[in-house]
Amino acid sequence: MSRLQEEHSRLILAAIASGEPVTQRSLAREIGVALGLTNLLIRRLVSKGYVRIAKAERRHVRYMMTAEGWEALVRASRASLENTVRLYTETRDHIRATLCDVSRRCPVDGHGQKRIVFYGAGDVSEIAYVSLQTTDLALVGVVDEARAGRFFALDVARPDQLTPETVGGVPYAHLVVMSLTHADAIRETLARRQFPPERMTCL
């Protein structure tokens, strides 16, 4: 079983363990996989002795955890947490290395600051914001295509408020694209707007 299927199985066990009535269809929607795969995963859990099937009213079935199932859920939850911590650590270390590289290339302005802007206001940007505190970089703006409101002490700007020199009228020296999955698309969008590639860094 792949790591992804192991995570899907953990989510199924957690849903059954909640005590709420579940069906294969509701489980498929909750974990975001096809109904056929959900059926296969449940049959595997039953064959391992983690889940028991009991008949319910109107030809429906009820899924029940076994003692072995509870033990498997504890093991899977611990492994998932360890994987999350490992992924966070790797992401943080990668961001710190990127920010150190940006610091080496970012010019100091007339106020003695190395001003940067984040493109993206999601989870990765929040990790980067914490990492930023150990550098000599000053975050003066955040741009996001979908999110509005505040990012810590800054107002989130729209992409149309961004120019190569300013964001919302505030000058800056370097743009850091805070996306691990859509960096290429963002880079292409900015290139069409004549954004200087030397003023931009992608994670």
PyMOL commands that place a pseudoatom at each C-alpha (Angstrom):
pseudoatom trace, name=CA, resn=MET, resi=1, chain=A, elem=C, hetatm=0, pos=[0.000, 0.000, 0.000]
pseudoatom trace, name=CA, resn=SER, resi=2, chain=A, elem=C, hetatm=0, pos=[1.339, 3.427, -0.945]
pseudoatom trace, name=CA, resn=ARG, resi=3, chain=A, elem=C, hetatm=0, pos=[1.886, 6.178, 1.615]
pseudoatom trace, name=CA, resn=LEU, resi=4, chain=A, elem=C, hetatm=0, pos=[-1.076, 8.076, 0.158]
pseudoatom trace, name=CA, resn=GLN, resi=5, chain=A, elem=C, hetatm=0, pos=[-3.347, 5.044, 0.517]
pseudoatom trace, name=CA, resn=GLU, resi=6, chain=A, elem=C, hetatm=0, pos=[-2.096, 4.590, 4.081]
pseudoatom trace, name=CA, resn=GLU, resi=7, chain=A, elem=C, hetatm=0, pos=[-3.149, 8.186, 4.806]
pseudoatom trace, name=CA, resn=HIS, resi=8, chain=A, elem=C, hetatm=0, pos=[-6.546, 7.557, 3.190]
pseudoatom trace, name=CA, resn=SER, resi=9, chain=A, elem=C, hetatm=0, pos=[-6.958, 4.455, 5.346]
pseudoatom trace, name=CA, resn=ARG, resi=10, chain=A, elem=C, hetatm=0, pos=[-6.094, 6.488, 8.453]
pseudoatom trace, name=CA, resn=LEU, resi=11, chain=A, elem=C, hetatm=0, pos=[-8.732, 9.063, 7.544]
pseudoatom trace, name=CA, resn=ILE, resi=12, chain=A, elem=C, hetatm=0, pos=[-11.316, 6.299, 7.062]
pseudoatom trace, name=CA, resn=LEU, resi=13, chain=A, elem=C, hetatm=0, pos=[-10.463, 4.792, 10.452]
pseudoatom trace, name=CA, resn=ALA, resi=14, chain=A, elem=C, hetatm=0, pos=[-10.675, 8.237, 12.076]
pseudoatom trace, name=CA, resn=ALA, resi=15, chain=A, elem=C, hetatm=0, pos=[-14.089, 8.868, 10.492]
pseudoatom trace, name=CA, resn=ILE, resi=16, chain=A, elem=C, hetatm=0, pos=[-15.410, 5.507, 11.689]
pseudoatom trace, name=CA, resn=ALA, resi=17, chain=A, elem=C, hetatm=0, pos=[-13.872, 6.057, 15.143]
pseudoatom trace, name=CA, resn=SER, resi=18, chain=A, elem=C, hetatm=0, pos=[-15.768, 9.354, 15.474]
pseudoatom trace, name=CA, resn=GLY, resi=19, chain=A, elem=C, hetatm=0, pos=[-18.962, 7.386, 16.029]
pseudoatom trace, name=CA, resn=GLU, resi=20, chain=A, elem=C, hetatm=0, pos=[-20.847, 9.381, 13.412]
pseudoatom trace, name=CA, resn=PRO, resi=21, chain=A, elem=C, hetatm=0, pos=[-22.807, 7.386, 10.815]
pseudoatom trace, name=CA, resn=VAL, resi=22, chain=A, elem=C, hetatm=0, pos=[-20.756, 7.002, 7.645]
pseudoatom trace, name=CA, resn=THR, resi=23, chain=A, elem=C, hetatm=0, pos=[-21.274, 5.462, 4.237]
pseudoatom trace, name=CA, resn=GLN, resi=24, chain=A, elem=C, hetatm=0, pos=[-18.791, 4.622, 1.535]
pseudoatom trace, name=CA, resn=ARG, resi=25, chain=A, elem=C, hetatm=0, pos=[-20.098, 7.573, -0.427]
pseudoatom trace, name=CA, resn=SER, resi=26, chain=A, elem=C, hetatm=0, pos=[-19.684, 10.013, 2.471]
pseudoatom trace, name=CA, resn=LEU, resi=27, chain=A, elem=C, hetatm=0, pos=[-16.193, 8.649, 3.179]
pseudoatom trace, name=CA, resn=ALA, resi=28, chain=A, elem=C, hetatm=0, pos=[-15.226, 9.059, -0.482]
pseudoatom trace, name=CA, resn=ARG, resi=29, chain=A, elem=C, hetatm=0, pos=[-16.327, 12.713, -0.378]
pseudoatom trace, name=CA, resn=GLU, resi=30, chain=A, elem=C, hetatm=0, pos=[-14.563, 13.362, 2.915]
pseudoatom trace, name=CA, resn=ILE, resi=31, chain=A, elem=C, hetatm=0, pos=[-11.171, 12.016, 1.869]
pseudoatom trace, name=CA, resn=GLY, resi=32, chain=A, elem=C, hetatm=0, pos=[-11.494, 13.104, -1.766]
pseudoatom trace, name=CA, resn=VAL, resi=33, chain=A, elem=C, hetatm=0, pos=[-11.101, 9.786, -3.593]
pseudoatom trace, name=CA, resn=ALA, resi=34, chain=A, elem=C, hetatm=0, pos=[-13.226, 7.694, -5.936]
pseudoatom trace, name=CA, resn=LEU, resi=35, chain=A, elem=C, hetatm=0, pos=[-15.971, 5.521, -4.518]
pseudoatom trace, name=CA, resn=GLY, resi=36, chain=A, elem=C, hetatm=0, pos=[-14.302, 2.389, -5.921]
pseudoatom trace, name=CA, resn=LEU, resi=37, chain=A, elem=C, hetatm=0, pos=[-11.046, 3.125, -4.111]
pseudoatom trace, name=CA, resn=THR, resi=38, chain=A, elem=C, hetatm=0, pos=[-12.950, 3.787, -0.890]
pseudoatom trace, name=CA, resn=ASN, resi=39, chain=A, elem=C, hetatm=0, pos=[-14.613, 0.392, -1.233]
pseudoatom trace, name=CA, resn=LEU, resi=40, chain=A, elem=C, hetatm=0, pos=[-11.225, -1.261, -1.765]
pseudoatom trace, name=CA, resn=LEU, resi=41, chain=A, elem=C, hetatm=0, pos=[-9.676, 0.469, 1.255]
pseudoatom trace, name=CA, resn=ILE, resi=42, chain=A, elem=C, hetatm=0, pos=[-12.584, -0.486, 3.507]
pseudoatom trace, name=CA, resn=ARG, resi=43, chain=A, elem=C, hetatm=0, pos=[-12.367, -4.115, 2.381]
pseudoatom trace, name=CA, resn=ARG, resi=44, chain=A, elem=C, hetatm=0, pos=[-8.654, -4.079, 3.252]
pseudoatom trace, name=CA, resn=LEU, resi=45, chain=A, elem=C, hetatm=0, pos=[-9.398, -2.655, 6.694]
pseudoatom trace, name=CA, resn=VAL, resi=46, chain=A, elem=C, hetatm=0, pos=[-12.010, -5.360, 7.232]
pseudoatom trace, name=CA, resn=SER, resi=47, chain=A, elem=C, hetatm=0, pos=[-9.654, -8.124, 6.065]
pseudoatom trace, name=CA, resn=LYS, resi=48, chain=A, elem=C, hetatm=0, pos=[-7.001, -6.889, 8.512]
pseudoatom trace, name=CA, resn=GLY, resi=49, chain=A, elem=C, hetatm=0, pos=[-9.503, -7.057, 11.341]
pseudoatom trace, name=CA, resn=TYR, resi=50, chain=A, elem=C, hetatm=0, pos=[-9.503, -3.287, 11.945]
pseudoatom trace, name=CA, resn=VAL, resi=51, chain=A, elem=C, hetatm=0, pos=[-13.138, -2.720, 11.022]
pseudoatom trace, name=CA, resn=ARG, resi=52, chain=A, elem=C, hetatm=0, pos=[-16.229, -4.854, 11.473]
pseudoatom trace, name=CA, resn=ILE, resi=53, chain=A, elem=C, hetatm=0, pos=[-19.362, -4.528, 9.363]
pseudoatom trace, name=CA, resn=ALA, resi=54, chain=A, elem=C, hetatm=0, pos=[-22.764, -4.829, 11.031]
pseudoatom trace, name=CA, resn=LYS, resi=55, chain=A, elem=C, hetatm=0, pos=[-26.132, -4.737, 9.307]
pseudoatom trace, name=CA, resn=ALA, resi=56, chain=A, elem=C, hetatm=0, pos=[-28.280, -1.686, 9.887]
pseudoatom trace, name=CA, resn=GLU, resi=57, chain=A, elem=C, hetatm=0, pos=[-31.797, -0.729, 8.856]
pseudoatom trace, name=CA, resn=ARG, resi=58, chain=A, elem=C, hetatm=0, pos=[-32.952, -0.519, 5.235]
pseudoatom trace, name=CA, resn=ARG, resi=59, chain=A, elem=C, hetatm=0, pos=[-30.161, -2.697, 3.849]
pseudoatom trace, name=CA, resn=HIS, resi=60, chain=A, elem=C, hetatm=0, pos=[-27.548, -0.247, 5.082]
pseudoatom trace, name=CA, resn=VAL, resi=61, chain=A, elem=C, hetatm=0, pos=[-24.428, -1.335, 6.926]
pseudoatom trace, name=CA, resn=ARG, resi=62, chain=A, elem=C, hetatm=0, pos=[-22.645, 0.089, 9.920]
pseudoatom trace, name=CA, resn=TYR, resi=63, chain=A, elem=C, hetatm=0, pos=[-18.874, 0.197, 10.221]
pseudoatom trace, name=CA, resn=MET, resi=64, chain=A, elem=C, hetatm=0, pos=[-17.479, -0.475, 13.683]
pseudoatom trace, name=CA, resn=MET, resi=65, chain=A, elem=C, hetatm=0, pos=[-13.938, -0.233, 15.018]
pseudoatom trace, name=CA, resn=THR, resi=66, chain=A, elem=C, hetatm=0, pos=[-12.309, -3.305, 16.538]
pseudoatom trace, name=CA, resn=ALA, resi=67, chain=A, elem=C, hetatm=0, pos=[-9.648, -3.247, 19.248]
pseudoatom trace, name=CA, resn=GLU, resi=68, chain=A, elem=C, hetatm=0, pos=[-7.057, -3.906, 16.543]
pseudoatom trace, name=CA, resn=GLY, resi=69, chain=A, elem=C, hetatm=0, pos=[-8.527, -1.006, 14.577]
pseudoatom trace, name=CA, resn=TRP, resi=70, chain=A, elem=C, hetatm=0, pos=[-8.086, 1.398, 17.487]
pseudoatom trace, name=CA, resn=GLU, resi=71, chain=A, elem=C, hetatm=0, pos=[-4.452, 0.299, 17.857]
pseudoatom trace, name=CA, resn=ALA, resi=72, chain=A, elem=C, hetatm=0, pos=[-3.897, 0.742, 14.115]
pseudoatom trace, name=CA, resn=LEU, resi=73, chain=A, elem=C, hetatm=0, pos=[-5.424, 4.228, 14.248]
pseudoatom trace, name=CA, resn=VAL, resi=74, chain=A, elem=C, hetatm=0, pos=[-3.091, 5.249, 17.088]
pseudoatom trace, name=CA, resn=ARG, resi=75, chain=A, elem=C, hetatm=0, pos=[-0.064, 3.975, 15.144]
pseudoatom trace, name=CA, resn=ALA, resi=76, chain=A, elem=C, hetatm=0, pos=[-1.191, 5.660, 11.921]
pseudoatom trace, name=CA, resn=SER, resi=77, chain=A, elem=C, hetatm=0, pos=[-1.931, 8.958, 13.692]
pseudoatom trace, name=CA, resn=ARG, resi=78, chain=A, elem=C, hetatm=0, pos=[1.511, 8.950, 15.299]
pseudoatom trace, name=CA, resn=ALA, resi=79, chain=A, elem=C, hetatm=0, pos=[3.166, 8.254, 11.937]
pseudoatom trace, name=CA, resn=SER, resi=80, chain=A, elem=C, hetatm=0, pos=[1.112, 11.019, 10.287]
pseudoatom trace, name=CA, resn=LEU, resi=81, chain=A, elem=C, hetatm=0, pos=[2.146, 13.507, 12.968]
pseudoatom trace, name=CA, resn=GLU, resi=82, chain=A, elem=C, hetatm=0, pos=[5.806, 12.546, 12.610]
pseudoatom trace, name=CA, resn=ASN, resi=83, chain=A, elem=C, hetatm=0, pos=[5.553, 12.976, 8.841]
pseudoatom trace, name=CA, resn=THR, resi=84, chain=A, elem=C, hetatm=0, pos=[3.921, 16.400, 9.284]
pseudoatom trace, name=CA, resn=VAL, resi=85, chain=A, elem=C, hetatm=0, pos=[6.700, 17.536, 11.636]
pseudoatom trace, name=CA, resn=ARG, resi=86, chain=A, elem=C, hetatm=0, pos=[9.353, 16.244, 9.215]
pseudoatom trace, name=CA, resn=LEU, resi=87, chain=A, elem=C, hetatm=0, pos=[7.711, 18.034, 6.283]
pseudoatom trace, name=CA, resn=TYR, resi=88, chain=A, elem=C, hetatm=0, pos=[7.451, 21.256, 8.302]
pseudoatom trace, name=CA, resn=THR, resi=89, chain=A, elem=C, hetatm=0, pos=[11.131, 21.048, 9.256]
pseudoatom trace, name=CA, resn=GLU, resi=90, chain=A, elem=C, hetatm=0, pos=[12.238, 20.417, 5.666]
pseudoatom trace, name=CA, resn=THR, resi=91, chain=A, elem=C, hetatm=0, pos=[10.059, 23.272, 4.395]
pseudoatom trace, name=CA, resn=ARG, resi=92, chain=A, elem=C, hetatm=0, pos=[11.357, 25.647, 7.081]
pseudoatom trace, name=CA, resn=ASP, resi=93, chain=A, elem=C, hetatm=0, pos=[14.990, 24.780, 6.320]
pseudoatom trace, name=CA, resn=HIS, resi=94, chain=A, elem=C, hetatm=0, pos=[14.417, 25.284, 2.584]
pseudoatom trace, name=CA, resn=ILE, resi=95, chain=A, elem=C, hetatm=0, pos=[12.764, 28.660, 3.212]
pseudoatom trace, name=CA, resn=ARG, resi=96, chain=A, elem=C, hetatm=0, pos=[15.576, 29.782, 5.516]
pseudoatom trace, name=CA, resn=ALA, resi=97, chain=A, elem=C, hetatm=0, pos=[18.175, 28.912, 2.873]
pseudoatom trace, name=CA, resn=THR, resi=98, chain=A, elem=C, hetatm=0, pos=[16.176, 30.809, 0.242]
pseudoatom trace, name=CA, resn=LEU, resi=99, chain=A, elem=C, hetatm=0, pos=[15.829, 33.885, 2.450]
pseudoatom trace, name=CA, resn=CYS, resi=100, chain=A, elem=C, hetatm=0, pos=[19.560, 33.860, 3.213]
pseudoatom trace, name=CA, resn=ASP, resi=101, chain=A, elem=C, hetatm=0, pos=[20.238, 33.826, -0.530]
pseudoatom trace, name=CA, resn=VAL, resi=102, chain=A, elem=C, hetatm=0, pos=[17.786, 36.703, -1.033]
pseudoatom trace, name=CA, resn=SER, resi=103, chain=A, elem=C, hetatm=0, pos=[19.512, 38.662, 1.733]
pseudoatom trace, name=CA, resn=ARG, resi=104, chain=A, elem=C, hetatm=0, pos=[22.873, 38.314, -0.017]
pseudoatom trace, name=CA, resn=ARG, resi=105, chain=A, elem=C, hetatm=0, pos=[21.420, 39.706, -3.261]
pseudoatom trace, name=CA, resn=CYS, resi=106, chain=A, elem=C, hetatm=0, pos=[19.006, 42.301, -1.887]
pseudoatom trace, name=CA, resn=PRO, resi=107, chain=A, elem=C, hetatm=0, pos=[20.290, 45.908, -1.903]
pseudoatom trace, name=CA, resn=VAL, resi=108, chain=A, elem=C, hetatm=0, pos=[20.008, 48.151, 1.128]
pseudoatom trace, name=CA, resn=ASP, resi=109, chain=A, elem=C, hetatm=0, pos=[17.772, 51.202, 0.617]
pseudoatom trace, name=CA, resn=GLY, resi=110, chain=A, elem=C, hetatm=0, pos=[18.281, 54.736, 1.871]
pseudoatom trace, name=CA, resn=HIS, resi=111, chain=A, elem=C, hetatm=0, pos=[16.781, 53.801, 5.250]
pseudoatom trace, name=CA, resn=GLY, resi=112, chain=A, elem=C, hetatm=0, pos=[19.232, 50.953, 5.740]
pseudoatom trace, name=CA, resn=GLN, resi=113, chain=A, elem=C, hetatm=0, pos=[16.617, 48.262, 5.001]
pseudoatom trace, name=CA, resn=LYS, resi=114, chain=A, elem=C, hetatm=0, pos=[16.503, 45.284, 2.669]
pseudoatom trace, name=CA, resn=ARG, resi=115, chain=A, elem=C, hetatm=0, pos=[12.841, 45.506, 1.708]
pseudoatom trace, name=CA, resn=ILE, resi=116, chain=A, elem=C, hetatm=0, pos=[11.068, 42.462, 0.302]
pseudoatom trace, name=CA, resn=VAL, resi=117, chain=A, elem=C, hetatm=0, pos=[7.535, 41.433, -0.652]
pseudoatom trace, name=CA, resn=PHE, resi=118, chain=A, elem=C, hetatm=0, pos=[5.917, 38.001, -0.385]
pseudoatom trace, name=CA, resn=TYR, resi=119, chain=A, elem=C, hetatm=0, pos=[3.804, 36.820, -3.326]
pseudoatom trace, name=CA, resn=GLY, resi=120, chain=A, elem=C, hetatm=0, pos=[1.367, 34.539, -1.512]
pseudoatom trace, name=CA, resn=ALA, resi=121, chain=A, elem=C, hetatm=0, pos=[-0.241, 34.677, 1.923]
pseudoatom trace, name=CA, resn=GLY, resi=122, chain=A, elem=C, hetatm=0, pos=[-0.773, 30.997, 2.705]
pseudoatom trace, name=CA, resn=ASP, resi=123, chain=A, elem=C, hetatm=0, pos=[0.743, 28.501, 5.128]
pseudoatom trace, name=CA, resn=VAL, resi=124, chain=A, elem=C, hetatm=0, pos=[4.166, 28.604, 3.486]
pseudoatom trace, name=CA, resn=SER, resi=125, chain=A, elem=C, hetatm=0, pos=[4.251, 32.391, 3.864]
pseudoatom trace, name=CA, resn=GLU, resi=126, chain=A, elem=C, hetatm=0, pos=[3.482, 32.053, 7.563]
pseudoatom trace, name=CA, resn=ILE, resi=127, chain=A, elem=C, hetatm=0, pos=[6.432, 29.700, 8.004]
pseudoatom trace, name=CA, resn=ALA, resi=128, chain=A, elem=C, hetatm=0, pos=[8.568, 32.151, 6.022]
pseudoatom trace, name=CA, resn=TYR, resi=129, chain=A, elem=C, hetatm=0, pos=[7.420, 35.064, 8.187]
pseudoatom trace, name=CA, resn=VAL, resi=130, chain=A, elem=C, hetatm=0, pos=[8.706, 33.293, 11.300]
pseudoatom trace, name=CA, resn=SER, resi=131, chain=A, elem=C, hetatm=0, pos=[11.982, 32.426, 9.556]
pseudoatom trace, name=CA, resn=LEU, resi=132, chain=A, elem=C, hetatm=0, pos=[12.303, 36.028, 8.379]
pseudoatom trace, name=CA, resn=GLN, resi=133, chain=A, elem=C, hetatm=0, pos=[12.790, 37.214, 11.947]
pseudoatom trace, name=CA, resn=THR, resi=134, chain=A, elem=C, hetatm=0, pos=[16.295, 35.699, 11.999]
pseudoatom trace, name=CA, resn=THR, resi=135, chain=A, elem=C, hetatm=0, pos=[17.398, 37.622, 8.891]
pseudoatom trace, name=CA, resn=ASP, resi=136, chain=A, elem=C, hetatm=0, pos=[18.136, 41.267, 8.058]
pseudoatom trace, name=CA, resn=LEU, resi=137, chain=A, elem=C, hetatm=0, pos=[15.237, 41.388, 5.585]
pseudoatom trace, name=CA, resn=ALA, resi=138, chain=A, elem=C, hetatm=0, pos=[12.233, 43.654, 6.127]
pseudoatom trace, name=CA, resn=LEU, resi=139, chain=A, elem=C, hetatm=0, pos=[8.851, 42.460, 4.874]
pseudoatom trace, name=CA, resn=VAL, resi=140, chain=A, elem=C, hetatm=0, pos=[6.954, 45.513, 3.618]
pseudoatom trace, name=CA, resn=GLY, resi=141, chain=A, elem=C, hetatm=0, pos=[4.193, 43.920, 1.558]
pseudoatom trace, name=CA, resn=VAL, resi=142, chain=A, elem=C, hetatm=0, pos=[2.229, 40.745, 0.816]
pseudoatom trace, name=CA, resn=VAL, resi=143, chain=A, elem=C, hetatm=0, pos=[0.383, 40.018, -2.424]
pseudoatom trace, name=CA, resn=ASP, resi=144, chain=A, elem=C, hetatm=0, pos=[-2.212, 37.288, -2.925]
pseudoatom trace, name=CA, resn=GLU, resi=145, chain=A, elem=C, hetatm=0, pos=[-4.576, 36.467, -5.775]
pseudoatom trace, name=CA, resn=ALA, resi=146, chain=A, elem=C, hetatm=0, pos=[-7.328, 35.008, -3.588]
pseudoatom trace, name=CA, resn=ARG, resi=147, chain=A, elem=C, hetatm=0, pos=[-6.804, 36.088, 0.004]
pseudoatom trace, name=CA, resn=ALA, resi=148, chain=A, elem=C, hetatm=0, pos=[-7.671, 39.532, 1.364]
pseudoatom trace, name=CA, resn=GLY, resi=149, chain=A, elem=C, hetatm=0, pos=[-7.486, 41.107, 4.817]
pseudoatom trace, name=CA, resn=ARG, resi=150, chain=A, elem=C, hetatm=0, pos=[-4.397, 41.064, 6.980]
pseudoatom trace, name=CA, resn=PHE, resi=151, chain=A, elem=C, hetatm=0, pos=[-1.198, 39.051, 7.014]
pseudoatom trace, name=CA, resn=PHE, resi=152, chain=A, elem=C, hetatm=0, pos=[0.194, 39.669, 10.484]
pseudoatom trace, name=CA, resn=ALA, resi=153, chain=A, elem=C, hetatm=0, pos=[0.645, 43.484, 10.562]
pseudoatom trace, name=CA, resn=LEU, resi=154, chain=A, elem=C, hetatm=0, pos=[0.341, 43.995, 6.801]
pseudoatom trace, name=CA, resn=ASP, resi=155, chain=A, elem=C, hetatm=0, pos=[-2.651, 44.465, 4.517]
pseudoatom trace, name=CA, resn=VAL, resi=156, chain=A, elem=C, hetatm=0, pos=[-2.754, 41.849, 1.767]
pseudoatom trace, name=CA, resn=ALA, resi=157, chain=A, elem=C, hetatm=0, pos=[-2.498, 43.581, -1.621]
pseudoatom trace, name=CA, resn=ARG, resi=158, chain=A, elem=C, hetatm=0, pos=[-4.030, 42.510, -4.911]
pseudoatom trace, name=CA, resn=PRO, resi=159, chain=A, elem=C, hetatm=0, pos=[-1.720, 41.500, -7.790]
pseudoatom trace, name=CA, resn=ASP, resi=160, chain=A, elem=C, hetatm=0, pos=[-2.742, 44.619, -9.722]
pseudoatom trace, name=CA, resn=GLN, resi=161, chain=A, elem=C, hetatm=0, pos=[-1.280, 46.709, -6.882]
pseudoatom trace, name=CA, resn=LEU, resi=162, chain=A, elem=C, hetatm=0, pos=[2.145, 45.215, -7.511]
pseudoatom trace, name=CA, resn=THR, resi=163, chain=A, elem=C, hetatm=0, pos=[4.757, 46.824, -9.754]
pseudoatom trace, name=CA, resn=PRO, resi=164, chain=A, elem=C, hetatm=0, pos=[8.463, 45.997, -10.002]
pseudoatom trace, name=CA, resn=GLU, resi=165, chain=A, elem=C, hetatm=0, pos=[9.187, 48.980, -7.754]
pseudoatom trace, name=CA, resn=THR, resi=166, chain=A, elem=C, hetatm=0, pos=[6.258, 49.234, -5.318]
pseudoatom trace, name=CA, resn=VAL, resi=167, chain=A, elem=C, hetatm=0, pos=[3.361, 47.337, -3.769]
pseudoatom trace, name=CA, resn=GLY, resi=168, chain=A, elem=C, hetatm=0, pos=[0.440, 49.539, -2.831]
pseudoatom trace, name=CA, resn=GLY, resi=169, chain=A, elem=C, hetatm=0, pos=[2.755, 52.513, -3.226]
pseudoatom trace, name=CA, resn=VAL, resi=170, chain=A, elem=C, hetatm=0, pos=[5.390, 51.127, -0.821]
pseudoatom trace, name=CA, resn=PRO, resi=171, chain=A, elem=C, hetatm=0, pos=[8.845, 50.709, -2.394]
pseudoatom trace, name=CA, resn=TYR, resi=172, chain=A, elem=C, hetatm=0, pos=[10.691, 47.402, -2.130]
pseudoatom trace, name=CA, resn=ALA, resi=173, chain=A, elem=C, hetatm=0, pos=[13.759, 45.727, -3.629]
pseudoatom trace, name=CA, resn=HIS, resi=174, chain=A, elem=C, hetatm=0, pos=[12.907, 42.037, -4.098]
pseudoatom trace, name=CA, resn=LEU, resi=175, chain=A, elem=C, hetatm=0, pos=[9.879, 39.781, -4.565]
pseudoatom trace, name=CA, resn=VAL, resi=176, chain=A, elem=C, hetatm=0, pos=[9.776, 36.259, -3.087]
pseudoatom trace, name=CA, resn=VAL, resi=177, chain=A, elem=C, hetatm=0, pos=[7.179, 33.881, -4.561]
pseudoatom trace, name=CA, resn=MET, resi=178, chain=A, elem=C, hetatm=0, pos=[5.774, 31.857, -1.671]
pseudoatom trace, name=CA, resn=SER, resi=179, chain=A, elem=C, hetatm=0, pos=[4.382, 28.859, -3.521]
pseudoatom trace, name=CA, resn=LEU, resi=180, chain=A, elem=C, hetatm=0, pos=[5.842, 25.369, -3.678]
pseudoatom trace, name=CA, resn=THR, resi=181, chain=A, elem=C, hetatm=0, pos=[3.346, 24.170, -6.285]
pseudoatom trace, name=CA, resn=HIS, resi=182, chain=A, elem=C, hetatm=0, pos=[2.395, 27.146, -8.488]
pseudoatom trace, name=CA, resn=ALA, resi=183, chain=A, elem=C, hetatm=0, pos=[5.698, 29.003, -8.730]
pseudoatom trace, name=CA, resn=ASP, resi=184, chain=A, elem=C, hetatm=0, pos=[6.089, 28.411, -12.479]
pseudoatom trace, name=CA, resn=ALA, resi=185, chain=A, elem=C, hetatm=0, pos=[2.608, 29.759, -13.241]
pseudoatom trace, name=CA, resn=ILE, resi=186, chain=A, elem=C, hetatm=0, pos=[3.216, 32.838, -11.069]
pseudoatom trace, name=CA, resn=ARG, resi=187, chain=A, elem=C, hetatm=0, pos=[6.601, 33.416, -12.695]
pseudoatom trace, name=CA, resn=GLU, resi=188, chain=A, elem=C, hetatm=0, pos=[5.007, 33.261, -16.163]
pseudoatom trace, name=CA, resn=THR, resi=189, chain=A, elem=C, hetatm=0, pos=[2.277, 35.695, -15.122]
pseudoatom trace, name=CA, resn=LEU, resi=190, chain=A, elem=C, hetatm=0, pos=[4.824, 38.162, -13.798]
pseudoatom trace, name=CA, resn=ALA, resi=191, chain=A, elem=C, hetatm=0, pos=[7.006, 37.737, -16.911]
pseudoatom trace, name=CA, resn=ARG, resi=192, chain=A, elem=C, hetatm=0, pos=[4.043, 38.748, -19.083]
pseudoatom trace, name=CA, resn=ARG, resi=193, chain=A, elem=C, hetatm=0, pos=[3.848, 41.906, -16.983]
pseudoatom trace, name=CA, resn=GLN, resi=194, chain=A, elem=C, hetatm=0, pos=[7.522, 42.616, -17.749]
pseudoatom trace, name=CA, resn=PHE, resi=195, chain=A, elem=C, hetatm=0, pos=[8.629, 41.890, -14.176]
pseudoatom trace, name=CA, resn=PRO, resi=196, chain=A, elem=C, hetatm=0, pos=[12.465, 41.780, -14.038]
pseudoatom trace, name=CA, resn=PRO, resi=197, chain=A, elem=C, hetatm=0, pos=[13.518, 38.175, -13.292]
pseudoatom trace, name=CA, resn=GLU, resi=198, chain=A, elem=C, hetatm=0, pos=[16.537, 39.364, -11.305]
pseudoatom trace, name=CA, resn=ARG, resi=199, chain=A, elem=C, hetatm=0, pos=[14.143, 41.070, -8.842]
pseudoatom trace, name=CA, resn=MET, resi=200, chain=A, elem=C, hetatm=0, pos=[12.266, 37.840, -8.132]
pseudoatom trace, name=CA, resn=THR, resi=201, chain=A, elem=C, hetatm=0, pos=[13.034, 34.589, -6.276]
pseudoatom trace, name=CA, resn=CYS, resi=202, chain=A, elem=C, hetatm=0, pos=[10.878, 31.464, -6.163]
pseudoatom trace, name=CA, resn=LEU, resi=203, chain=A, elem=C, hetatm=0, pos=[11.058, 28.931, -3.364]
for i in range(1, 203): cmd.bond("trace and resi %d" % i, "trace and resi %d" % (i + 1))
show_as sticks, trace
zoom trace
